[in-house]
Amino acid sequence: MNHTAINRTEKTWNPKHCFVGAEPLLEQLGVVNLCGIDWLIAGAESGCPGRPFDVAWAEDLQRHCAKQGTTCFAKQLGTKAILDGKPLIILNGNGRHNGHAGDPSQWPKQLAGLRLRQSTAAVA
């Protein structure tokens, strides 16, 4: 890796928005420092086989974002979502298991906080 090029880029690059993609989110991240981060995208792994995703992990990140003034976007719950220690099955419009689970209108009402999908427009 060319560290000189990376350092030069870091010094000259001045994006309008900085974001972090926490997907697939595979574990609880704990306390995170979001200083300088405008937008955090959190989501589970979709498709087969997909690894487990505890919704509490995304809820925790959302709380950290709110405390630190970072916009949070919960992208999808994925193939193997877990809610309150139990598998969370999201069905699509045909009544089949939705392995992506990216439509918040199909999520349980208790996940209303994650349904709020914020974009960078919220921080513009």
C-alpha positions in Angstrom: 0.0 0.0 0.0 1.3 3.5 -0.9 1.0 5.4 2.4 2.4 8.6 0.8 -0.5 8.7 -1.6 -3.0 8.0 1.1 -1.6 10.7 3.3 -1.6 13.2 0.4 -5.2 12.3 -0.4 -6.3 12.8 3.2 -4.7 16.2 3.2 -6.4 17.4 0.0 -9.7 15.6 0.1 -12.5 17.8 1.5 -15.8 16.0 0.9 -19.2 17.7 1.6 -20.3 14.7 3.7 -18.3 11.9 5.4 -20.1 8.6 6.1 -19.5 5.2 7.6 -21.1 2.1 6.3 -21.6 -0.5 9.0 -22.8 -3.3 6.9 -23.0 -6.0 7.2 -23.2 -5.3 10.9 -22.1 -8.5 12.5 -21.7 -7.6 16.2 -22.4 -5.0 18.8 -19.8 -2.2 18.2 -20.1 -0.6 21.7 -19.2 3.0 22.1 -18.2 4.6 18.8 -16.6 8.0 18.1 -18.5 9.6 15.3 -16.6 12.9 15.3 -16.5 14.2 11.8 -19.0 11.6 10.5 -22.2 13.1 9.0 -24.0 9.9 8.1 -23.9 6.3 9.3 -25.5 3.5 7.3 -26.3 0.3 9.3 -27.6 -2.9 7.9 -27.6 -6.6 7.9 -26.4 -9.2 5.5 -28.9 -10.2 2.9 -29.1 -13.3 0.8 -28.3 -16.9 1.5 -26.9 -18.0 3.9 -26.7 -14.6 5.6 -25.2 -14.2 9.1 -27.3 -13.3 12.2 -28.1 -9.6 12.8 -29.5 -8.6 16.2 -31.7 -5.5 15.7 -30.4 -4.2 19.1 -27.0 -3.6 17.4 -28.6 -1.1 15.0 -30.7 0.5 17.7 -27.5 1.0 19.8 -25.8 2.6 16.8 -28.8 4.8 16.3 -28.6 6.0 19.9 -24.9 6.9 19.5 -25.7 8.8 16.3 -28.4 10.8 18.0 -26.1 11.7 20.9 -23.3 12.8 18.6 -25.3 14.6 15.9 -24.8 12.0 13.2 -27.5 11.1 10.8 -28.5 7.4 10.9 -29.9 5.3 8.1 -31.0 1.7 8.9 -30.8 0.1 5.5 -32.1 -3.5 5.9 -32.7 -6.2 8.5 -31.4 -9.0 6.3 -31.9 -12.8 6.1 -31.4 -13.7 9.8 -32.7 -10.8 11.9 -33.0 -11.3 15.6 -35.4 -9.3 17.8 -35.5 -9.8 21.5 -33.5 -13.0 21.2 -35.9 -14.6 18.7 -35.7 -14.9 14.9 -37.6 -12.1 13.2 -39.2 -13.2 9.9 -40.2 -10.5 7.5 -42.5 -11.6 4.7 -42.7 -10.0 1.2 -45.9 -9.1 -0.6 -46.2 -12.7 -1.7 -46.1 -14.1 1.8 -42.6 -15.5 1.3 -39.5 -14.8 3.5 -38.0 -11.6 2.5 -34.2 -12.1 2.8 -33.4 -8.5 2.2 -36.0 -7.0 4.6 -35.2 -3.5 3.3 -38.7 -2.1 3.4 -39.3 -0.4 6.8 -43.1 -0.5 6.3 -42.8 -4.3 6.7 -40.9 -4.1 10.0 -42.6 -4.5 13.4 -44.1 -1.4 14.9 -41.7 -1.6 17.8 -38.9 -0.8 15.4 -40.4 2.6 14.6 -37.2 4.3 15.6 -35.2 2.4 13.0 -37.9 3.1 10.4 -36.9 6.7 10.4 -34.6 6.7 7.4 -32.5 9.8 7.4 -30.4 10.8 4.4 -27.6 13.3 4.0 -30.2 15.9 3.2 -30.9 16.0 6.9 -27.3 17.2 7.5 -26.9 19.4 4.4 
